[in-house]
Amino acid sequence: MNTNVHLKRLRALHRRKGREEQGLFLVQGRKPVSELLASPFNIDSIHATERAARELGLRQALIWPEHDLERMGTLESGNEVVAVVRTPPNERPRVPKGLTIALDGISDPGNLGTLVRIADWFGVEQVWCSTDCTEVWNPKCVQAGMGSVFRVPVRYGDLAAAILEAVGADVSVYKAEASGANVFGMELRRPAVLVLGSESHGLRDAVRNGPGRSVAVPRYGSAESLNVAAAAAALCMEFIRTNR
């Protein structure tokens, strides 16, 4: 396979259509690629500069000059190692045994990657995504996750139906809403699903009007709202604090 064919193949993975057609996605940078190598994900190929391959011990890497790697990757700079990885099949949301985060309509890939990283930090067992959430294999999401996307299962499906199934299995559901009860004054039970919506639209009617208790991080200052990732971190911290 010549240089132009490689470039065309990898650049197609910058777009969702190309990722879906090829069943592949990109992992870029030393830290994410190192995390990938420690995971069970199926690697198609690794492309690197000679220096990066040597320092990371990438014996099977295809070696490229820096200017070609810059064209292969999506980072503004520092595309010294780019891995091509096979996309795992989607699995439907599973009834939680511990804490699960459910995301309703998250459209920003950077936010989704950060949320998966938060889930990894706090030991969340899985992340549910509504079918219209942004794609977890978007390069921006993978980059923001910094390896967490290889450890925390992200499952797409009908969020309202998954919540109903969880409630039927005696799982507690907590919905993050600005109008909710002060989470710092509550007893949080596990197993649990913590549901968060987008900062701009919140939870959609099917989820908002479904089962579960509305909770909120109380505001003590003047900010209008919290970024969904900041809210998720605060709420997960409270789950840890009250369940030690």
Stockholm file with secondary structure:
# STOCKHOLM 1.0

chainA/1-244         MNTNVHLKRLRALHRRKGREEQGLFLVQGRKPVSELLASPFNIDSIHATERAARELGLRQALIWPEHDLERMGTLESGNEVVAVVRTPPNERPRVPKGLTIALDGISDPGNLGTLVRIADWFGVEQVWCSTDCTEVWNPKCVQAGMGSVFRVPVRYGDLAAAILEAVGADVSVYKAEASGANVFGMELRRPAVLVLGSESHGLRDAVRNGPGRSVAVPRYGSAESLNVAAAAAALCMEFIRTNR
#=GR chainA/1-244 SS CCHHHHHHHHHHTTSHHHHHHHTEEEEESHHHHHHHHTSCCCEEEEEECHHHHHHHTCTTCEECCHHHHHHHSCSSSCCCEEEEEECCCCCCCCCCSSEEEEEESCCCHHHHHHHHHHHHHTTCCEEEEETTSCCTTSHHHHHHHTTGGGTSCEEEECHHHHHHHHHHTTCEEEEEEEEEEEGGGSCCCSSEEEEEEBTTTBSCHHHHTSSSEEEECCCCSSCSCCCHHHHHHHHHHHHHHHTC
#=GC SS_cons         CCHHHHHHHHHHTTSHHHHHHHTEEEEESHHHHHHHHTSCCCEEEEEECHHHHHHHTCTTCEECCHHHHHHHSCSSSCCCEEEEEECCCCCCCCCCSSEEEEEESCCCHHHHHHHHHHHHHTTCCEEEEETTSCCTTSHHHHHHHTTGGGTSCEEEECHHHHHHHHHHTTCEEEEEEEEEEEGGGSCCCSSEEEEEEBTTTBSCHHHHTSSSEEEECCCCSSCSCCCHHHHHHHHHHHHHHHTC
//
